[in-house]
Amino acid sequence: MTAAAQFLPAARRSKRMNPARWGLYAFIFITALYFLLPLYVMVVTSLKPMAEIRQGNLLALPMSPSVDAWVKAWTSACTGLTCQGIRIGFFNSVRILVPSVAISILVGSLTGYALSLWRVRGANILFGAMMVVAFIPYQLFIYPLVRVFSFAGLGQSLLTIVIIHTIFGLPTMTLLFRNYFASLPVELFKAARVDGAGFYQIYARIMMPMATPMVVVAVILQTTGIWNDFILGLVFAGRDNLPMTVQLNNIVNSTQGERAYNVDMAATLLTALLPLAVYFGSGRWFVRGIAAGAVKG
Amino acid sequence: MQKSDVDIRSLQIGFGGLKVLENLNLHIAKSEFLVLLGPSGCGKSTLLNAIAGLIDVKGGEIHIGGRDVTGAEPKDRGIAMVFQSYALYPRMSVRRNMSFGLTVAGTPRDEIERRVGEAAQMLRLTGLLDRRPSELSGGQRQRVAIGRALVRHAGVYLFDEPLSNLDAQLRAELRVEIKRLHARLGATMIYVTHDQIEALTLADRIAVMQGGVIQQLDTPKKIYREPVNRFVASFVGSPAMNFIPGRITRDSGVEFIAGKSRLSLNGYAFCGQPADAPAVLGIRPEHIELTASDDPSSVSARVEMVEPMGADTLIWCRLADGTAFSFRHDADAHVRVGDTLTVRFPADALSLFDETSGQRL
């Protein structure tokens, strides 16, 4: 927000194009091209029949575009032994995603709220340390977690993977909400206590309604994170609940005969559709949420 | 509306090893307006928060309306509180802000409606009831916060520096409004501030605090006229009281000697027996009088600076021995820098303090 405020007057002053601005636009254009090119190749490839792909013109537009590959990827591509397309994985991912996002945000905001009230000396250092822990690679935890879950009688199941995502989302979610709630004046909490509201009432009726921007940020972070997850889903979800990313891997890596590049590309794009949609749809909210967290009061 | 008295008995509050309040006793009568006045860190807000039940006490008891509430939740104490930062719920309308506490308590809807309407009318908020706090000015926000306290029909109203976030003009307006409210409701009010003007204008009694100890508890007039020690004398009053170091002698009647000047203390009400000892003389700027040069108890001083303040003028002078003081004079005084004036310090308007202990003599 402050950065934008600083930029605005400058932008107004130099509306006319000068060399520096040409350079800037050229840079933006080239960067955009660099990142868009793979996407372009994926899209055009997915719309070409195999005969056309075999000619090797990677960048050429399809001569006779068709959505056959997309239909095949969705309905009949083989993910291992079954050949029902990637839609199975899509619905598995949705079933994992919705409860995981909801529960991790609920639990994270509640712990963040509780910890924001815990104002001891050195708390900031402690939470800094927690943030560092949040960046330790998952792979380290997998074996111990598998042991713990099998000991607790929870094998591979939908419940297990939801619990796993909630646990791994907890440090980030907790800190996100703690930092936001800690930036609110303590007097707000005191006023609510004088008004007779209890711990959970203050959380539900005063704190959470204020935290809407944080919730949006949390939904974006968790949705993309959980949707893109591969290894946790593979290990904990169980054979019947494998998420879309795992199914995609199976489609791409299990080929009989000729590699169907158009189907691979279509399946990949289908898998990436949700995070893409989230980013396109919520960019504005995302920035607003980050800014709301940064500004006190 | 019930009115409660507040009785604080040997209250102790500490955070870790730090003692904030120790053995504090204070009784606030029904319908009294008590102001807790002191610099930041003197423990006044801590005391208020303890009365509200928002911080834990280490020892002692708090009684409100004859009931021991030392361990009670804030909502069960029969109090309402107004905060410095307004602390309005940002996502609720003014109406919901004011009614939230009653809703939580399960008050019937028509009763809530009635009380909110009544408070809104009293505070001229009727047209603003459906707005959000972010759509209000600072003064309006604080009025909403006061309204939120009023609807609780509490026995005691607590104010924690409610006007400190407002600009000077609004502060004066709202100060009058709070005073009017107290006159109308006759409710018990405890008001924390570091602004001595607020304290003097609002209070029935002021408790001047420093270092967790109540230095003086008395009417505004008494605190202003007869401060019990140098801290109270210097904290209350603006422009500040003048302090002139010297000594008391009893050679020929009781006199105060500062440098070469001698000042008769005939007419000063000593607390005990006057003794020959070093002392500090305190006098408020408005109590110094201009006089004729042949007055035996007068001193002459050179004008160093003149500050016109509208209604009157503050004149900064220096005595021959170098002691500086200020005094207040009519706005139309023809005094210029460099003039020599003859002034008199009336003995009955003085305050004398022990040089080492700072206690009133």
Interface residues (C-beta under 8 A of the other chain):
Chain A: P185 E187 L188 K190 A191 A192 R193 V194 D195 G196 A197 Q201 R205 I206 P209 M210
Chain B: N49 A52 L54 E73 P74 K75 I79 A80 M81 F83 Q84 S85 A87 L88 Y89 P90 R91 M92 F100 G101 V104 A105 A145 R148 R152 D160
